[in-house]
């Protein structure tokens, strides 16, 4: 795996931290899952418009 550093606004970090705590997973896992889902959605959109 490749390690990536993200800089988040404090309010964004707090939002995803609350989600992570509610789900019982790490902040890193929540962010990874969210980015993976977004990448999939953007790929599908690109295929439909391209």
Secondary structure, 3 states (H helix, E strand, C coil): CCCCCCCCCHHHHHHHHHHHHHHCCCHHHHHHHHHHHHHHHHHHHHHHHC
